[in-house]
Amino acid sequence: MLLSVALLSKCDDNLTDLNVDPNSAVSVAPSTLLTTAQYNFYNTTQGVTVNADWGQLMVQQWSQTEYTEDSRYTQDVNFFNGTWSAMYASVLKELSSAKALVDNQDLSEAIINNKKNIIDVMSTQVFAFLADGFDQVPYTEAIGENSLPAYDSQEVIYKGMLATLENAANTFSASAPSFTSGEIIYNGDVSHWIKLTNSLMLRYAMRIADVDPATASKYVTLASSNLITSNAENALFTFQSSLARANPLYKNNTPLDGNRDDYAVSEYLVETLTNMGDPRLAEFAKLSTSGDIKGMPYGLSDNDATVLKPVVSRPNDNVRSATTPHVIISSAEVHFLLAEAYQRGMLSGDAAATYAAGVSESMNYWGISDSAAIAGYVQNNPYNAANWKESIGTQKWVALYMNGFQAWNEWRRLDYPSLSAPAAAAINTIPVRMPYPLSETQSNSSQLEKVTSKPADLETKVWWDVN
């Protein structure tokens, strides 16, 4: 018995070691989780499903050259399964875990607050994406032990997001550092994160201006100072030249994804920019086989698109190169938001001059620097205070090229440019919401059924889309 006890004691000494997986990390730095969350979020929103097959098609800047079902609005509950899972099970979970780890770091209060604020601003972008796409989604119970999280209204989510951004803007300390590694947008530069926070607050506040003008005005005022005001300050997520970390639309057009060639610039994009005399068209599109830029009619049948595929213009290489960045928010967008705030009387300023500055910032971003040519373009496409939604909406639509999801958001909100569903579409209107995923109908149906009886609905407007 004594020998057995002794042997058992010896065995027990090593049991703990045997239960440790040598191939798994015992602890993870919060910066590592932040890196993963940033990459997964922006890689998803820039990628094929969200950006190309949804956003770029919904705003009719691209057309499909074959397999044209998505431009004819046949999306169903299977379409965003992976996207939903990526946002909740991956990105938001990683951010939540990173924030909990930051709380336990032996650092000054200012540094901890800066790190937590960066994580909160990231989480806000994820919830904004989910709410803008699906409307009501899990928010207050999104991360936690509840396996059947309740859905929150978009109003609750937006007010929560704006309050989170306000807190971050007020508690960032520009005199203290944040992440010394792992933060891959601004490398932890707090002064840039303050500008990004205020700029996002301005975007989300303006988004609810038609449905809740009082809340919108409050946050527009709070956000109106210390914004992104030049292209040098743009919030960009830059992809890498290595194929594994390259822009997902570049990978889609390489042997990694079978050399996909599914997209041409749309006829509507080409005709609209040509009529406006817009020099950005040459940056957006390649020449066709006939030596000019020729757009593909939008929403054709598979057969009709296949006939035209050899002769239409593809997106320019520079818009989907390996290192082409995802634009989180730009100086051009901020200027257009300010022009709208001035026009609405939320802030005091010159709407026409700020509109012109937004056009100029977009031109500069796309490599057009001739100030005289830009001034001539603005003169030929002037700001119209009597129909400011058309002026701002059209120019924002152009400036948001390649940021399809945000372009779709602003088209729904401003209703310009004037787009309509193609004749061959499965429904009579352009989709104004994303279909809920099949995974929610299967695993969280008791909560989903409280907010909709039609999870595949594409036609019911979200809360802030009241026009």
C-alpha positions as CSV (number, residue, x, y, z in Angstrom):
1,M,0.0,0.0,0.0
2,L,2.8,2.4,0.9
3,L,4.5,1.6,-2.4
4,S,1.3,2.2,-4.3
5,V,0.8,5.6,-2.5
6,A,4.4,6.6,-3.3
7,L,4.0,5.6,-7.0
8,L,0.7,7.4,-7.2
9,S,2.3,10.5,-5.7
10,K,5.1,10.4,-8.2
11,C,2.6,10.0,-11.1
12,D,0.5,12.9,-9.8
13,D,3.6,15.2,-9.9
14,N,3.5,15.0,-13.7
15,L,-0.2,14.9,-14.4
16,T,-0.4,18.7,-14.7
17,D,2.4,18.7,-17.3
18,L,0.7,16.0,-19.3
19,N,-2.5,18.0,-19.5
20,V,-0.8,21.0,-21.1
21,D,-1.0,21.0,-24.8
22,P,2.6,22.0,-26.0
23,N,1.1,23.3,-29.3
24,S,-1.4,25.7,-27.7
25,A,-0.6,29.1,-26.2
26,V,-1.0,29.1,-22.4
27,S,-1.8,32.9,-22.4
28,V,-2.5,35.3,-25.2
29,A,-1.6,39.0,-25.2
30,P,-4.5,41.4,-25.8
31,S,-2.6,43.0,-28.7
32,T,-2.6,39.6,-30.5
33,L,-6.4,39.3,-30.1
34,L,-6.8,42.9,-31.3
35,T,-4.7,42.2,-34.4
36,T,-6.8,39.1,-35.2
37,A,-10.0,41.0,-34.7
38,Q,-9.0,43.9,-36.9
39,Y,-7.8,41.7,-39.7
40,N,-10.9,39.4,-39.5
41,F,-13.3,42.4,-39.5
42,Y,-11.8,44.4,-42.3
43,N,-10.9,41.4,-44.4
44,T,-14.6,40.4,-44.2
45,T,-16.1,43.8,-44.9
46,Q,-13.6,44.3,-47.8
47,G,-14.2,40.8,-49.2
48,V,-16.2,39.2,-51.9
49,T,-19.5,38.5,-50.0
50,V,-20.0,41.8,-48.2
51,N,-18.1,44.3,-50.5
52,A,-18.4,42.8,-54.0
53,D,-21.4,40.4,-54.2
54,W,-23.4,42.7,-51.9
55,G,-22.3,46.4,-51.6
56,Q,-20.8,47.0,-55.0
57,L,-23.8,45.3,-56.6
58,M,-26.5,47.0,-54.5
59,V,-25.2,50.4,-55.5
60,Q,-24.7,49.3,-59.1
61,Q,-21.1,50.3,-59.4
62,W,-20.1,46.8,-60.6
63,S,-22.0,44.3,-62.7
64,Q,-21.5,40.5,-62.7
65,T,-20.1,39.0,-65.9
66,E,-21.5,35.5,-65.2
67,Y,-23.5,33.8,-62.5
68,T,-25.5,37.0,-62.1
69,E,-27.9,35.8,-59.5
70,D,-26.6,38.3,-56.8
71,S,-27.3,41.3,-59.0
72,R,-30.8,40.0,-59.5
73,Y,-31.4,39.8,-55.7
74,T,-31.8,36.0,-55.2
75,Q,-30.0,36.1,-51.8
76,D,-31.5,34.0,-49.1
77,V,-30.8,32.8,-45.5
78,N,-27.6,31.0,-46.6
79,F,-25.9,34.1,-47.9
80,F,-24.5,35.7,-44.7
81,N,-24.0,32.5,-42.6
82,G,-20.2,32.9,-42.5
83,T,-20.4,36.7,-42.1
84,W,-22.6,36.5,-39.1
85,S,-20.5,33.8,-37.4
86,A,-17.3,35.8,-38.2
87,M,-18.6,38.9,-36.5
88,Y,-20.0,37.3,-33.3
89,A,-18.0,34.2,-32.7
90,S,-14.7,35.6,-33.9
91,V,-14.4,39.4,-34.0
92,L,-16.6,40.5,-31.1
93,K,-15.4,37.6,-28.9
94,E,-11.8,38.4,-29.6
95,L,-12.4,42.1,-28.8
96,S,-14.2,41.2,-25.6
97,S,-11.4,38.9,-24.4
98,A,-8.8,41.5,-25.3
99,K,-10.6,44.1,-23.2
100,A,-10.8,41.7,-20.2
101,L,-7.1,41.0,-20.5
102,V,-6.2,44.7,-20.7
103,D,-8.0,45.3,-17.4
104,N,-5.6,42.9,-15.7
105,Q,-2.4,44.5,-17.0
106,D,0.0,46.2,-14.6
107,L,-0.1,49.6,-16.4
108,S,-1.2,53.1,-15.6
109,E,-4.9,54.0,-15.7
110,A,-4.3,56.3,-18.7
111,I,-2.7,53.5,-20.8
112,I,-5.4,51.0,-19.8
113,N,-8.2,53.5,-20.7
114,N,-6.5,54.2,-24.1
115,K,-6.3,50.5,-24.9
116,K,-9.9,49.8,-23.8
117,N,-11.2,52.8,-25.8
118,I,-9.5,51.5,-28.9
119,I,-11.2,48.1,-28.4
120,D,-14.5,49.8,-27.8
121,V,-14.3,51.9,-31.0
122,M,-13.5,48.7,-32.9
123,S,-16.5,46.9,-31.3
124,T,-18.7,49.9,-32.2
125,Q,-17.8,49.5,-35.9
126,V,-18.8,45.8,-35.8
127,F,-22.1,46.5,-34.1
128,A,-22.8,49.3,-36.6
129,F,-22.1,46.8,-39.5
130,L,-24.5,44.3,-38.1
131,A,-27.3,46.8,-37.3
132,D,-27.0,48.6,-40.6
133,G,-27.1,45.3,-42.5
134,F,-29.7,43.3,-40.5
135,D,-31.5,46.0,-38.4
136,Q,-32.3,44.3,-35.1
137,V,-29.5,42.1,-33.8
138,P,-28.1,40.8,-30.5
139,Y,-26.3,43.7,-28.8
140,T,-26.7,43.9,-25.0
141,E,-26.5,40.1,-24.7
142,A,-24.2,39.6,-27.7
143,I,-21.2,38.5,-25.7
144,G,-21.6,36.4,-22.6
145,E,-22.9,33.1,-21.3
146,N,-26.4,33.4,-22.9
147,S,-26.6,30.9,-25.7
148,L,-29.9,32.5,-26.9
149,P,-29.2,36.2,-26.9
150,A,-32.1,38.6,-27.3
151,Y,-32.3,41.0,-30.2
152,D,-32.1,44.7,-29.6
153,S,-33.8,47.4,-31.7
154,Q,-31.6,49.4,-34.0
155,E,-32.5,52.5,-32.0
156,V,-31.1,50.9,-28.8
157,I,-28.0,49.8,-30.6
158,Y,-27.3,53.2,-32.2
159,K,-27.8,55.1,-28.9
160,G,-25.5,52.6,-27.2
161,M,-22.9,53.0,-29.9
162,L,-22.9,56.7,-29.8
163,A,-22.6,56.8,-26.0
164,T,-19.7,54.4,-26.2
165,L,-17.9,56.7,-28.8
166,E,-18.7,59.7,-26.6
167,N,-17.1,58.0,-23.6
168,A,-14.0,57.1,-25.6
169,A,-13.6,60.6,-27.1
170,N,-13.8,62.1,-23.6
171,T,-11.5,59.6,-21.8
172,F,-8.7,59.1,-24.4
173,S,-5.4,60.5,-23.1
174,A,-3.3,61.9,-25.9
175,S,-0.3,62.3,-23.5
176,A,-0.2,58.5,-22.8
177,P,0.5,55.6,-25.1
178,S,-1.7,52.6,-25.9
179,F,-0.8,49.5,-27.7
180,T,3.0,49.4,-28.5
181,S,2.3,46.6,-31.0
182,G,-0.6,44.7,-32.5
183,E,-2.8,47.7,-33.4
184,I,-2.5,47.8,-37.2
185,I,-4.5,50.8,-38.2
186,Y,-2.7,53.7,-36.5
187,N,0.0,51.7,-34.7
188,G,-1.5,52.7,-31.4
189,D,-1.3,56.5,-32.0
190,V,-3.9,57.9,-29.6
191,S,-4.2,61.3,-31.4
192,H,-5.2,59.5,-34.6
193,W,-7.7,57.3,-32.7
194,I,-9.3,60.4,-31.2
195,K,-9.9,61.7,-34.7
196,L,-11.2,58.4,-35.9
197,T,-13.6,58.2,-32.9
198,N,-15.0,61.6,-33.6
199,S,-15.3,60.9,-37.3
200,L,-17.2,57.7,-36.7
201,M,-19.4,59.5,-34.2
202,L,-20.2,62.0,-36.9
203,R,-21.1,59.3,-39.4
204,Y,-23.4,57.4,-37.1
205,A,-25.0,60.5,-35.7
206,M,-25.8,61.7,-39.2
207,R,-27.1,58.3,-40.2
208,I,-30.0,58.7,-37.8
209,A,-30.7,62.4,-38.6
210,D,-34.0,61.7,-40.4
211,V,-35.5,59.4,-37.7
212,D,-34.1,61.0,-34.5
213,P,-32.9,64.5,-35.3
214,A,-32.5,65.5,-31.6
215,T,-30.0,62.6,-30.8
216,A,-28.3,63.2,-34.1
217,S,-27.8,66.9,-33.5
218,K,-26.4,66.2,-30.0
219,Y,-23.7,63.8,-31.2
220,V,-22.9,65.8,-34.4
221,T,-22.1,68.7,-32.1
222,L,-20.0,66.5,-29.8
223,A,-18.1,65.1,-32.7
224,S,-17.6,68.3,-34.7
225,S,-14.0,69.1,-33.5
226,N,-10.8,67.1,-33.9
227,L,-12.0,65.2,-37.0
228,I,-10.1,63.5,-39.9
229,T,-9.6,66.5,-42.2
230,S,-6.9,65.3,-44.7
231,N,-6.1,62.2,-46.6
232,A,-2.9,61.9,-44.6
233,E,-5.2,61.1,-41.6
234,N,-7.5,58.7,-43.4
235,A,-8.3,55.5,-41.4
236,L,-7.1,52.7,-43.6
237,F,-6.6,49.0,-43.1
238,T,-3.7,48.2,-45.4
239,F,-3.3,44.6,-46.6
240,Q,0.0,43.0,-47.2
241,S,1.8,41.9,-50.4
242,S,2.0,38.2,-49.3
243,L,-1.0,36.3,-50.8
244,A,-2.1,35.0,-47.4
245,R,-2.7,38.6,-46.1
246,A,-3.5,40.3,-49.4
247,N,-6.6,42.3,-50.2
248,P,-9.4,39.6,-50.5
249,L,-10.6,41.0,-53.9
250,Y,-7.1,40.6,-55.2
251,K,-7.0,37.0,-54.0
252,N,-10.3,36.4,-55.7
253,N,-8.7,37.3,-59.0
254,T,-5.7,35.0,-58.6
255,P,-5.1,31.2,-58.8
256,L,-5.9,31.0,-55.1
257,D,-9.6,31.4,-55.9
258,G,-9.4,30.0,-59.4
259,N,-8.6,33.3,-61.2
260,R,-12.2,34.5,-60.8
261,D,-13.3,37.1,-63.3
262,D,-16.8,37.7,-62.2
263,Y,-17.0,41.6,-62.3
264,A,-17.1,44.4,-64.7
265,V,-17.7,48.1,-64.0
266,S,-21.3,48.8,-64.6
267,E,-22.8,50.7,-67.5
268,Y,-24.5,53.0,-65.0
269,L,-21.1,53.9,-63.4
270,V,-19.5,54.6,-66.7
271,E,-22.3,56.7,-68.1
272,T,-22.8,58.7,-64.8
273,L,-19.1,59.6,-64.5
274,T,-18.7,60.3,-68.2
275,N,-21.7,62.7,-68.1
276,M,-20.1,64.5,-65.2
277,G,-16.7,64.6,-66.8
278,D,-15.3,62.8,-63.9
279,P,-11.5,62.0,-64.2
280,R,-11.8,59.3,-61.5
281,L,-13.4,56.9,-64.0
282,A,-9.9,56.2,-65.5
283,E,-8.8,55.2,-62.0
284,F,-11.8,53.0,-61.4
285,A,-11.9,51.0,-64.6
286,K,-9.6,49.4,-67.2
287,L,-9.9,49.9,-70.9
288,S,-12.0,47.4,-72.8
289,T,-10.8,45.4,-75.8
290,S,-11.9,48.2,-78.0
291,G,-9.7,50.7,-76.3
292,D,-12.3,52.7,-74.3
293,I,-14.1,52.2,-71.0
294,K,-17.2,50.2,-71.6
295,G,-19.6,49.3,-68.8
296,M,-21.7,46.1,-68.4
297,P,-25.5,46.6,-68.1
298,Y,-26.5,45.8,-64.6
299,G,-28.6,42.8,-63.6
300,L,-28.6,40.8,-66.8
301,S,-29.4,37.1,-67.1
302,D,-26.5,34.7,-67.1
303,N,-26.7,34.2,-70.8
304,D,-26.9,37.9,-71.7
305,A,-24.0,38.7,-69.4
306,T,-21.8,35.9,-70.8
307,V,-22.2,37.3,-74.4
308,L,-20.9,40.7,-73.3
309,K,-18.2,39.5,-70.9
310,P,-15.3,39.6,-73.5
311,V,-15.9,43.2,-74.5
312,V,-16.6,45.1,-71.2
313,S,-14.2,46.9,-68.9
314,R,-13.0,45.3,-65.7
315,P,-12.2,47.2,-62.4
316,N,-8.8,48.8,-62.6
317,D,-5.9,46.8,-61.1
318,N,-5.2,49.6,-58.5
319,V,-8.6,49.2,-56.9
320,R,-8.0,45.6,-56.0
321,S,-4.2,45.1,-55.8
322,A,-2.7,43.0,-53.1
323,T,-2.0,46.0,-50.9
324,T,-5.0,48.2,-51.8
325,P,-6.3,49.3,-48.4
326,H,-9.8,49.1,-47.0
327,V,-11.0,52.6,-46.3
328,I,-12.5,52.7,-42.8
329,I,-13.5,56.4,-43.1
330,S,-11.9,59.1,-45.2
331,S,-11.4,62.8,-45.2
332,A,-13.8,63.0,-48.2
333,E,-16.6,61.3,-46.3
334,V,-16.1,63.6,-43.3
335,H,-16.3,66.7,-45.5
336,F,-19.6,65.4,-47.0
337,L,-21.0,64.7,-43.6
338,L,-20.0,68.2,-42.4
339,A,-21.6,69.7,-45.5
340,E,-24.8,67.9,-44.7
341,A,-24.6,69.1,-41.0
342,Y,-24.2,72.7,-42.2
343,Q,-27.1,72.3,-44.6
344,R,-29.4,70.9,-42.0
345,G,-28.5,73.7,-39.5
346,M,-26.9,71.3,-37.0
347,L,-23.6,73.2,-37.3
348,S,-22.6,76.6,-38.6
349,G,-20.6,76.5,-41.8
350,D,-20.5,76.8,-45.6
351,A,-22.1,73.7,-47.1
352,A,-21.1,74.5,-50.7
353,A,-17.5,75.1,-49.8
354,T,-17.3,71.9,-47.7
355,Y,-19.0,69.9,-50.5
356,A,-16.3,71.2,-52.8
357,A,-13.6,70.2,-50.3
358,G,-15.0,66.7,-50.1
359,V,-14.9,66.4,-53.9
360,S,-11.3,67.6,-53.9
361,E,-10.2,65.2,-51.1
362,S,-11.7,62.3,-53.0
363,M,-10.0,63.4,-56.3
364,N,-6.7,63.7,-54.5
365,Y,-7.1,60.2,-52.9
366,W,-7.5,58.7,-56.3
367,G,-4.4,60.4,-57.6
368,I,-5.9,63.5,-59.3
369,S,-4.0,66.5,-58.1
370,D,-4.7,69.2,-60.8
371,S,-6.4,71.8,-58.7
372,A,-7.6,73.8,-61.7
373,A,-9.2,70.6,-63.2
374,I,-10.8,69.8,-59.9
375,A,-12.2,73.3,-59.6
376,G,-13.6,73.1,-63.1
377,Y,-15.3,69.8,-62.2
378,V,-16.9,71.3,-59.2
379,Q,-18.1,74.3,-61.2
380,N,-19.7,71.9,-63.7
381,N,-21.2,69.8,-60.9
382,P,-22.1,72.5,-58.4
383,Y,-23.6,72.1,-55.0
384,N,-27.4,72.5,-55.2
385,A,-28.8,73.7,-51.8
386,A,-32.3,73.2,-53.1
387,N,-31.6,69.5,-53.7
388,W,-28.6,68.9,-51.4
389,K,-29.3,65.2,-51.0
390,E,-28.7,64.7,-54.7
391,S,-25.5,66.7,-54.7
392,I,-24.0,65.1,-51.6
393,G,-25.5,61.7,-52.3
394,T,-24.1,61.5,-55.8
395,Q,-20.7,62.7,-54.9
396,K,-20.5,60.4,-51.9
397,W,-21.5,57.5,-54.1
398,V,-18.5,58.2,-56.3
399,A,-16.2,58.8,-53.3
400,L,-17.2,55.5,-51.7
401,Y,-16.2,53.4,-54.7
402,M,-14.8,50.1,-53.5
403,N,-16.4,50.6,-50.1
404,G,-19.6,49.0,-51.2
405,F,-21.2,48.5,-47.8
406,Q,-20.9,52.1,-46.8
407,A,-22.0,53.2,-50.2
408,W,-25.1,51.1,-49.8
409,N,-25.8,52.6,-46.4
410,E,-25.6,56.2,-47.7
411,W,-27.6,55.4,-50.8
412,R,-30.4,54.0,-48.6
413,R,-30.2,57.1,-46.4
414,L,-29.9,59.9,-49.0
415,D,-31.8,58.1,-51.9
416,Y,-29.3,59.3,-54.5
417,P,-28.2,58.6,-57.1
418,S,-31.5,57.4,-58.5
419,L,-31.2,53.6,-58.8
420,S,-33.8,51.0,-59.7
421,A,-34.0,47.2,-59.7
422,P,-33.2,45.6,-63.1
423,A,-35.9,44.0,-65.1
424,A,-34.7,40.5,-64.5
425,A,-34.6,40.9,-60.7
426,A,-36.3,38.5,-58.4
427,I,-38.0,41.3,-56.5
428,N,-39.2,44.8,-57.6
429,T,-36.9,46.8,-55.4
430,I,-33.2,47.0,-54.6
431,P,-32.6,45.2,-51.3
432,V,-32.6,47.5,-48.3
433,R,-31.6,45.0,-45.7
434,M,-29.6,41.8,-45.4
435,P,-31.3,38.4,-44.9
436,Y,-30.8,36.9,-41.5
437,P,-28.5,33.8,-41.7
438,L,-29.7,30.2,-41.6
439,S,-27.7,29.6,-38.5
440,E,-29.9,32.0,-36.5
441,T,-33.1,30.4,-37.8
442,Q,-31.8,27.1,-36.5
443,S,-30.0,27.9,-33.2
444,N,-31.7,31.1,-32.0
445,S,-35.1,30.9,-33.6
446,S,-37.0,31.7,-30.3
447,Q,-35.4,35.1,-30.2
448,L,-35.3,35.7,-34.0
449,E,-39.0,35.0,-34.3
450,K,-39.7,37.9,-31.9
451,V,-38.4,40.4,-34.4
452,T,-39.4,38.9,-37.8
453,S,-41.4,36.1,-39.3
454,K,-39.5,36.5,-42.6
455,P,-35.8,36.0,-42.0
456,A,-35.0,36.2,-45.7
457,D,-36.8,39.6,-46.1
458,L,-34.8,42.0,-48.3
459,E,-37.5,44.7,-48.6
460,T,-38.4,46.0,-45.2
461,K,-36.4,49.2,-44.3
462,V,-34.2,49.4,-41.3
463,W,-35.1,51.8,-38.5
464,W,-33.1,54.8,-39.7
465,D,-34.1,54.5,-43.3
466,V,-37.4,56.5,-43.2
467,N,-37.5,58.0,-46.7
